[in-house]
Amino acid sequence: MVTQFILLGLVLLVLELSYFRIARQFNIIDKPGNRSSHNNPTIRGGGIIFFCAALIWFVYQNFKWPWLMLGVTSVATISFLDDLKPRPALLRFMVHAVAVLLMFYQIPLFDWPLWLLLVALIVCIGTISAFNFMDGINGITGVYGLVSLGSFAFVNVYIVSFTDDVLILALGLAMLVFLFFNFRKFATCFAGDVGSVTIAYVQIFFLLQLIHKTNNFYWVLIFLVYGLDSVITIVYRIRNNENIFKAHRTHLYQYLSNEMGMSHRFVSVLYGGVQLVINSILIINLQFGTLIPVFSLIAVTLVLYFLFRSHVVRGIARKQNE
């Protein structure tokens, strides 16, 4: 098994390097703009390696979960096309909606009440968009993805078997390959929509499998950090009468890396580290009893986020007034 995963890692590395050649040839390059958090032209779409890992797993496992793979292929395709040339938002929404329904069918979730399915559909589509919006600095998608995948792997092995551990490991290897080129001061590649959307889709699948298996919705806290930053940023933008569908630089991680000048890698590790602490508390809590009540965990995280964000915004204001 170890030899097989080493071989898979090498295959994924070769595929990533091959994509770099293709991207340079066809100018699939992200050029910096006033909304960007980078200053150098960088290959876009390096996250296609996540789809490659899922496809290899699909063939290796004798075409297991075909509806999931159809959904993965759908979101990866429309996202890669969007990386090449922006596609209509309605088209992307429709593809995401159909892909999520395919995911529901694969699990299956259609034994849930209709109202709950509708809520889950809206939340899943929103979560895919949130993961995409959060992919804005070097390392954040990779580090946060490793924390989430590691958490799912731990739960799957030591608490309750709810998914295919080979798929988690394959995606984890793809994440490590991607991080090798992305977790740098000057990244070789960005994930692109194809990367952030694909990994979001598969991780949502894992989450829903876990919820369906345990009948416990508290597992959504595995994405708490991304969720808080995304939702609260939207609330602030609505309050400021901003168009929430336009590109911006007002997420907390963007304030830290752009206005405060912190290292992208430091901010990425900060986000991943906080989520790792939350996941650890959550797992201990749900497995061994109430160490810290779940609602208290949410409340404490929310309060700390608001305090930290307010401190950062005040620091930025002072810096601009100097």
C-alpha positions in Angstrom: 0.0 0.0 0.0 2.8 2.4 0.9 4.5 1.7 -2.4 1.3 2.3 -4.3 0.9 5.7 -2.7 4.5 6.7 -3.4 3.9 5.8 -7.0 0.6 7.8 -7.0 2.5 10.8 -5.6 5.1 10.6 -8.4 2.3 10.3 -11.0 0.6 13.3 -9.6 3.9 15.3 -9.6 4.4 14.4 -13.2 0.9 15.4 -14.1 1.3 18.7 -12.3 4.5 19.5 -14.1 2.9 18.5 -17.4 0.0 20.9 -16.8 2.5 23.7 -16.1 4.0 23.2 -19.6 0.5 23.3 -21.1 -0.5 26.3 -19.1 2.6 28.3 -20.2 2.1 27.2 -23.9 -1.6 28.4 -23.8 -1.0 31.4 -21.6 -3.1 30.2 -18.7 -1.5 32.8 -16.5 -2.9 34.9 -13.7 -1.7 38.4 -14.1 -1.8 40.7 -11.0 -4.5 43.4 -10.8 -5.7 45.9 -8.2 -7.9 43.1 -6.5 -5.1 40.6 -6.5 -3.0 39.6 -3.5 0.1 38.8 -5.6 2.5 40.8 -7.7 3.9 38.4 -10.3 2.3 36.5 -13.2 1.5 33.0 -12.0 0.2 29.8 -13.6 -3.5 29.5 -12.9 -5.4 26.2 -12.5 -2.7 24.2 -10.7 -5.5 22.8 -8.6 -6.5 20.6 -11.5 -4.3 18.0 -9.8 -7.2 17.5 -7.3 -9.5 16.4 -10.1 -6.7 14.1 -11.5 -6.3 12.5 -8.1 -10.1 11.9 -7.9 -10.1 10.4 -11.4 -7.2 8.1 -10.6 -9.0 7.0 -7.5 -12.2 6.4 -9.5 -10.5 4.0 -11.9 -8.4 2.3 -9.2 -11.5 1.6 -7.2 -13.3 0.1 -10.2 -15.5 3.1 -10.9 -16.9 3.4 -7.4 -19.5 6.2 -6.7 -20.1 7.1 -10.4 -22.6 9.9 -9.5 -20.1 11.6 -7.3 -17.5 11.4 -10.0 -20.0 12.8 -12.5 -20.5 15.7 -10.1 -16.8 16.2 -9.6 -16.2 16.2 -13.4 -19.1 18.7 -13.9 -17.8 21.3 -11.4 -14.2 20.8 -12.4 -15.0 21.3 -16.1 -17.1 24.5 -15.7 -14.5 25.9 -13.2 -11.6 25.2 -15.5 -13.5 26.9 -18.4 -14.1 29.8 -16.1 -10.4 30.0 -15.4 -9.8 30.2 -19.1 -12.6 32.8 -19.7 -15.2 34.0 -17.3 -18.5 32.2 -17.7 -22.0 33.5 -16.8 -22.8 33.2 -13.1 -26.1 31.6 -13.8 -24.5 28.8 -15.8 -22.0 28.1 -13.0 -24.8 28.2 -10.4 -26.8 25.7 -12.4 -23.9 23.3 -12.9 -23.1 23.5 -9.2 -26.8 22.8 -8.3 -27.0 19.8 -10.5 -23.6 18.5 -9.2 -24.8 18.9 -5.6 -28.0 17.0 -6.3 -25.8 14.2 -7.8 -23.9 14.2 -4.6 -27.1 13.9 -2.6 -28.2 10.9 -4.8 -24.8 9.2 -4.3 -24.8 9.4 -0.5 -27.9 9.0 -0.5 -29.7 11.9 1.2 -33.1 11.7 -0.3 -34.5 10.1 2.8 -34.2 13.6 4.4 -37.3 15.9 4.6 -37.8 18.1 1.5 -37.2 21.3 3.5 -33.9 20.0 4.8 -32.8 19.0 1.4 -33.5 22.5 0.1 -31.5 24.0 3.0 -28.7 21.6 2.4 -28.7 22.4 -1.4 -28.4 26.2 -0.7 -25.8 25.7 2.0 -23.7 23.4 -0.2 -23.7 25.8 -3.1 -22.9 28.7 -0.8 -20.0 26.6 0.7 -18.5 25.9 -2.7 -18.6 29.6 -3.4 -17.1 30.4 0.0 -14.1 28.0 -0.6 -13.6 29.7 -4.0 -13.6 33.2 -2.4 -11.2 32.1 0.3 -8.6 31.0 -2.2 -6.8 34.3 -2.4 -3.3 33.9 -1.0 -0.5 31.4 -1.3 -1.0 28.3 0.7 -4.4 28.9 2.2 -6.3 26.4 0.1 -3.6 23.7 0.6 -3.1 24.2 4.3 -6.8 24.4 5.1 -7.5 21.5 2.8 -4.9 19.3 4.6 -6.4 20.1 8.0 -9.9 19.2 6.7 -8.8 16.0 5.0 -6.7 15.0 8.0 -9.7 15.5 10.2 -11.9 13.4 8.0 -9.2 10.7 7.8 -8.9 10.6 11.6 -12.6 10.4 12.2 -12.9 7.7 9.5 -10.2 5.5 11.0 -10.6 6.0 14.7 -14.2 7.0 15.3 -16.7 6.0 12.6 -16.1 4.6 9.1 -18.1 6.8 6.8 -16.2 7.1 3.6 -13.4 5.7 1.4 -10.1 6.3 3.0 -8.2 5.8 -0.3 -10.0 8.8 -1.7 -9.0 11.0 1.3 -5.4 9.8 1.0 -5.3 10.4 -2.8 -6.6 13.9 -2.4 -4.1 14.5 0.5 -1.2 13.5 -1.8 -2.5 15.8 -4.5 -2.7 18.6 -1.9 0.9 18.0 -0.9 2.0 18.1 -4.5 0.1 21.4 -5.0 1.5 22.9 -1.8 5.1 22.1 -3.0 4.5 24.7 -5.8 2.1 27.0 -4.0 3.3 27.3 -0.4 6.1 29.7 -1.3 6.7 33.4 -1.1 6.4 33.5 -4.9 4.1 30.7 -5.9 4.7 28.7 -9.1 0.9 28.2 -9.5 -2.5 29.0 -8.0 -5.3 26.5 -7.5 -7.7 28.5 -9.7 -11.4 27.9 -9.6 -10.8 24.3 -10.9 -8.8 23.6 -7.7 -10.8 25.4 -5.0 -14.2 24.4 -6.3 -13.2 20.7 -6.9 -11.7 20.3 -3.5 -14.6 22.1 -1.9 -17.1 19.8 -3.6 -15.4 16.6 -2.5 -14.9 17.8 1.0 -18.6 18.7 1.2 -19.3 15.1 0.1 -17.2 13.8 3.0 -19.0 16.1 5.4 -22.5 15.1 4.3 -21.5 11.4 4.4 -20.3 11.9 8.0 -23.5 13.8 9.0 -25.7 11.1 7.3 -23.8 8.3 9.1 -23.8 9.8 12.5 -27.0 11.9 12.3 -25.0 14.7 13.9 -25.0 18.2 12.3 -22.3 19.5 14.6 -19.7 18.1 12.1 -20.2 21.3 10.0 -17.8 23.0 12.4 -15.0 21.3 10.5 -15.4 24.3 8.2 -16.1 26.9 10.9 -13.1 29.2 10.2 -13.9 29.5 6.5 -17.6 29.8 7.3 -17.2 32.6 9.8 -14.9 34.6 7.5 -17.1 34.2 4.5 -20.5 34.9 6.2 -19.3 37.9 8.3 -17.5 39.4 5.4 -20.7 39.3 3.4 -22.6 40.9 6.2 -20.1 43.7 6.4 -20.3 44.2 2.6 -24.1 44.3 2.6 -24.0 46.8 5.5 -21.6 49.0 3.4 -24.0 48.7 0.4 -21.3 46.8 -1.6 -22.0 44.4 -4.4 -21.2 41.0 -2.8 -20.7 39.3 -6.2 -17.8 41.6 -7.2 -14.2 40.9 -6.4 -12.9 42.5 -3.2 -10.1 42.4 -0.6 -12.1 42.6 2.6 -11.8 39.1 4.0 -9.8 39.0 7.2 -7.1 37.0 5.6 -6.8 39.7 2.9 -6.6 42.4 5.5 -3.8 40.5 7.2 -1.8 39.7 4.1 -2.4 42.9 2.0 -3.0 45.8 4.3 -1.0 44.5 7.4 1.7 43.0 5.2 1.8 39.6 6.9 3.4 36.7 5.1 0.9 34.7 3.0 2.3 31.5 4.4 1.9 32.7 8.0 -1.7 33.7 7.5 -2.5 30.4 5.8 -0.9 28.5 8.7 -2.9 30.7 11.1 -6.2 29.8 9.4 -5.3 26.1 9.2 -4.0 26.1 12.8 -7.1 27.7 14.3 -9.3 25.2 12.4 -7.1 22.3 13.6 -7.7 23.4 17.2 -11.4 23.6 16.6 -11.5 20.2 14.9 -9.6 18.6 17.7 -11.9 20.0 20.4 -14.9 19.0 18.3 -13.7 15.4 17.8 -12.8 15.0 21.5 -16.2 16.6 22.4 -18.3 14.3 20.3 -16.3 11.2 21.0 -15.6 11.4 24.7 -18.2 13.7 26.1 -18.7 17.4 26.8 -15.3 18.9 27.4 -16.4 22.3 25.9 -20.0 22.6 24.9 -20.4 22.9 21.1 -22.4 26.1 21.4 -19.7 27.6 23.6 -17.1 26.6 21.0 -19.0 28.5 18.3 -19.6 31.5 20.6 -15.9 31.7 21.7 -14.7 31.5 18.1 -17.2 34.1 17.0 -16.2 36.5 19.7 -12.5 36.1 19.1 -13.0 36.5 15.4 -14.9 39.8 15.9 -12.3 41.1 18.4 -9.4 40.2 16.1 -11.0 41.6 13.0 -11.9 44.9 14.8 -8.3 45.1 16.0 -7.0 44.6 12.5 -9.4 47.1 10.9 -8.4 49.7 13.5 -4.7 49.0 12.9 -5.3 49.5 9.1 -7.1 52.8 9.7 -4.3 54.1 11.9 -1.7 53.0 9.3 -3.6 54.8 6.5 -3.9 58.0 8.6 -0.2 58.2 9.4 
